[in-house]
Amino acid sequence: MTTGDSIKKMHWREIRLRPKIGTMLFSKHHSCDVVVVRVASPCPWPVGQADPERLHQGVTKLNLPQPRQLRAPRQSPSVLAISSVTVIPAPAHRPQDESRLSSTLTLSLPHLDRLRQLPLSPPPNEVERFRTRQTTSTMSDPRESSSYSIIPRIRYNTIGGINGPLVILDNVKLPKFNEIVTLTLPDGTERSGQVLEARGDRAVVQVFEGTSGIDVKKTKVEFTGESLKLGVSEDMLGRIFDGSGRAIDKGPKVLAEDYIDINGSPINPYSREYPEEMISTGISAIDTMNSIARGQKIPIFSASGLPHNEIAAQICRQAGLVQKKGITNKGVHDGHEDNFSIVFGAMGVNLETARFFTRDFEQNGSLEKTTLFLNLANDPTIERIITPRLALTTAEYYAYQLEKHVLVILTDLSAYCDALREVSAAREEVPGRRGYPGYMYTDLSTIYERAGRVAGRNGSITQIPILTLPNDDITHPIPDLTGYITEGQIFVDRALDNRGIYPPINVLPSLSRLMKSAIGEGMTRKDHGDVSNQLYAKYAIGRDAAAMKAVVGEEALSAEDKLSLEFLDKFERQFISQGQYESRSIYESLDLAWSLLRIFPKDLLNRIPAKVLNEYYQRAHKDAKGKGKARAEAEQQQEEGNLIDA
């Protein structure tokens, strides 16, 4: 590569500049379609003959700040070839003598369109690759350019061993934690991996596509200098991707509008807003008694053989926004469905389950507002570690850049934790409870805590992860640690499922800790909280009455206990139970709840204030027509008691 004071044509290596790079260099000139690179002296090596020694000398001759860790390494047995050159943005500086700048290169680029938001400052570790290509170059003002350091890309052939999904590399120069590497197999196929551990000149890499077929002696490894990023775009709505983020629906390639690190960025706790307003699922047991606020994280605890996949598909079909009435809030656009989207991530599912999800979403039209990530059971186990992060990165783009309210459903987090255990065992780490790594709590928090709302952004991310409890054990480390991080749980009960009740949601152990901020006057209805409390109380009393009946018999029960038994049966058969394709609004669910509470006389509904009771009870005292047998008996017994007291 040569440069001079007047350059007409140059032989560059191919420039793959993403839209973010273009906007980064021209944050003050959005309409420009060129990128300016400033160099301080000619680069003394040709493109096709990049020798490490000459390259090292050329880099050291540049009058630019050169961090020691970026200098080219000397020739060593581990270096096969320099396959490309990496350009890394250096800190902005201005030399005292501007005349020392000998040349400025202007690289022409196609016009960058489809840009939604332009970043104000460049990301710290943005890098680009150069491969052989011819382009024209003209002179430009150095004051409007950016300084760069040039370092080589080096390929290594120093694989020291393979252990499960891990590859151990020796004699590597300056590996970085979470850095992405490219492995080139002898047949030319490429696989991606990520650095899990970097210690001195040794690196441990997890390979996303698995390590089968990797030849220790002939496989070449190249460090990219980047963390794993996902190209995101609004066009991802309605698309299906695999667990690594590759489109598998035979659709056109997604044109990325931005590239985002899949590990996300930590959210300042001060910048978080309290979750408010409600997301409707169309399921009475959830909406009425375990309401979900926008920005909440609430898991579904299920078990093997229970219909949690059907519940997840039903939520995707029916989920939507519940708009505040008469209250203006900057965090709410409106209740229109265009402001709502779903990101669905499936990990370790079999082919039949994957077909069920895709077919169900396509047939009912919910795929148009959904982005689907599928990691199958026969896919590499290590891929399950990045699948939920890909889903959450997509959700963050929808929420914080497109300002949508996003519902993220992840199933099954137990498969994710099993993948963590497999990697931990391959690294020979000290195991924790039941063989899971001791850092599993921290790792799960990096997933769950990405839900929420951020001040100044109109969007929100709501998470509903699904966990299958091994052996129906609620004390298992996975649900146990999840409960410490999330804000409640929805419990799928096997006993209800055995009795033919769908969805078999047991409301007694279920809980939504943020329900109070999502319901009430202006958001749902003013009687919502009181009705929920009364339903909980009467359902618990009914369960106790059923247990008493099994001991002493129905004849020994009081009239109130018989009312509780009647309520118990109707509550499970009419309120909790509903069809898979039956969607109930929150107002329909509340009206249904009142119809069940009218089984009891007014004075037995002691969890509802008198004012609310008088407004919604609406019972004709003198009309005995349509009364249940147990209810009529209870009223007669109450009247006899009043006569005795008189």
Number of C-alpha atoms within 10 A of each C-alpha: 15 14 19 13 13 13 16 12 12 15 17 18 18 16 15 12 15 16 18 22 20 21 24 20 23 24 16 12 10 14 12 16 16 16 20 23 19 22 23 18 21 17 19 16 16 14 17 14 11 18 17 20 12 17 24 18 16 17 22 14 14 16 13 20 14 16 9 7 10 14 17 22 17 13 13 9 10 16 18 15 15 18 16 21 19 18 17 19 19 17 12 10 10 10 10 7 7 10 9 11 15 16 22 26 24 18 17 14 15 10 12 17 10 11 14 12 12 16 14 12 11 15 12 10 11 15 15 19 18 17 17 13 12 12 16 14 18 15 15 15 12 19 10 13 19 20 19 19 20 23 20 23 19 24 23 22 21 22 24 15 14 19 15 16 22 23 22 18 23 17 19 22 18 16 23 18 16 19 19 24 23 17 22 19 17 14 8 10 8 14 17 19 27 24 23 17 18 18 11 12 12 19 25 25 24 27 25 22 17 20 18 11 9 18 15 17 12 14 20 22 24 19 22 19 19 17 20 20 16 20 19 22 20 17 14 23 18 20 20 22 20 20 29 21 19 14 18 12 12 8 9 9 10 15 13 18 20 19 18 20 15 21 18 16 11 9 14 9 8 8 11 14 16 15 24 23 26 26 24 25 26 25 27 27 24 20 24 27 23 22 28 32 28 29 28 30 28 27 26 24 22 26 21 13 10 17 17 23 18 17 20 20 21 22 21 27 23 18 21 25 20 22 19 22 11 9 10 11 11 9 20 21 15 15 13 11 13 11 21 23 27 30 29 26 27 30 28 26 18 15 13 9 15 19 12 14 20 16 12 18 21 13 9 13 12 19 24 15 22 24 24 26 27 29 26 21 16 10 19 19 24 24 25 29 21 20 25 31 22 28 26 29 25 24 30 26 20 27 25 19 15 18 19 25 31 31 30 25 26 25 25 22 25 19 20 25 20 20 20 21 21 19 23 19 17 14 16 10 14 11 14 13 10 9 15 23 21 15 12 19 17 11 13 17 15 16 16 22 15 23 26 23 26 23 14 12 17 20 28 30 28 26 27 24 26 25 23 24 18 16 9 14 13 16 11 14 20 23 23 13 16 23 15 11 16 21 18 23 24 23 19 25 21 20 12 17 17 11 9 12 19 20 24 26 28 18 21 13 12 19 18 21 18 23 24 16 17 21 25 17 15 15 19 21 15 13 18 23 20 16 23 20 15 18 22 15 15 22 20 16 18 23 15 14 22 20 12 15 17 9 10 10 11 15 9 12 16 14 19 21 21 23 24 25 24 19 22 20 15 15 20 19 14 14 17 21 20 20 11 15 12 10 20 18 17 23 15 13 22 23 13 16 21 16 14 18 20 17 19 20 18 15 10 13 19 13 18 19 11 13 8 13 19 12 9 13 16 11 12 8 7 6 8 10 8 7 12 13 11 20 21 19 16 20 15 13 14 13 12 12 11 10 8 7 7 6
